Amino acid sequence: MYTLYYSPGAASMLVHLTLLEIGAPHALERVDLEAGQQRSAAYLALNPNGVVPTLLVDGVPHGEAAALTLLLAERHPDAALAPPPDSPQRAEYLQWMLYLANSLQPAYRCWFYPDQHVADGAAGIKEAARIGIEACWSRINAHLATHGPHMLGATFSVVDLYALMLMRWSRNMPRPATTWPHVAELAARLKTRPSWKRLCDTEGLAEWA
């Protein structure tokens, strides 16, 4: 049994989708970010960074969406959401998971919160983030054009779920991810999965659902 502390549409979406794909029993605890619940003493005791997601694994709290997703895929190999350690695809799988975690996701934080650390340079930070995000989608689109239809070719994996969450985050940007044709095809394919519909219903997400 897992317990996921989440906020609708936030980075916890990746872990929520993974739990749904696995079919693992889990409970959900909503964290009201607008009310500042993530900064409460009770929540900081679970996640000192004051962010979502937090996942209780055997009663012990852990954070970081990408790490939690890697962990869940390893704990539930029968779900086949990641190539096994001896698979030729394993290196590519880890490469794309870390690319999304280290290159694309951090750029979104700069886009959404450009004045978080440097108030005077917010406009420049936001523009640099936009350029970086679009460069990442261009690279992913080129990859899908030659190695699709999924991020790992014919094999569906948590890499696709990660990409889907990040696609959704771009929906109101000057150039949404789905303006790249092969990325758009992947999004359309993934949004037909039962896990996506169930997540949108559970989290109350109507936009881009």
Secondary structure, 3 states (H helix, E strand, C coil): CEEEEECCCCCHHHHHHHHHHHCCCEEEEECCCCCCHHHCHHHHHHCCCCCCCEEEECCEEEECHHHHHHHHHHHCHHHCCCCCCCCCCHHHHHHHHHHHHHHHHHHHHHHHCCCCCCHHHHHHHHHHHHHHHHHHHHHHHHHHHHHCCECEECECCHHHHHHHHHHHHCCCCCCCHHHCHHHHHHHHHHCCCHHHHHHHHHHCCCCCC
